[in-house]
Amino acid sequence: MHGKLNGRAIRKGVSFGQNALLLLIGAFAYILAGALREHGIEQRWGTAILGTLIPFGLVIYLSRKRQLRWAFCVSLAICLFLHSIAMFFVFRYVLTNFDRFSPLLWLPFMLIETVMLLIVVKRIEELLTGKREKIKLSF
C-alpha cells in the first residue's frame, strides 16, 4: 500500500545553492546598512535601497525558473527603472522631513510591492512574447 521513498522524493526541498543565495542577500543587506551608517548617509536612503533590494530579490528568487528568459529580464528591468524613479520622488520630496525612516516601517509597502511586481512582471513578459502561460511559484 505505501511505497518506499526514493532519494528524489526526499530531496524535493530547497537546495544548498538557494539557501546560500538567501544568506548572501541577507549578509549583503546587513553590510550595506552598516556601510551607509558609517558614511553618514541618512537612514531614509538606506530604507529606499533596502526597499528596492528586498522586493526585487524576492521576485527574482520566486521566479527562478524564468530567470534566463530575455522577456523576464527586460520586464524586470522596466519595473526596476520605474520603481527607482518612484522611490526617488517619494523619499526625496514626500519624506523630506524624515532623516530617520526605519525599514521596518516600509516593510508593508515592500510586501505589497512584491506581490504587485510578480503580477506586473508577468504581464509585461506576456506582452513582449505574446504567450500566455500559467506559472507556478516555487518557494
PyMOL commands that set and color helices and strands:
alter all, ss='L'
color gray80, all
select helices_A, chain A and resi 7-10+16-38+43-62+64-66+70-94+103-129
alter helices_A, ss='H'
color red, helices_A
deselect
rebuild
show_as cartoon
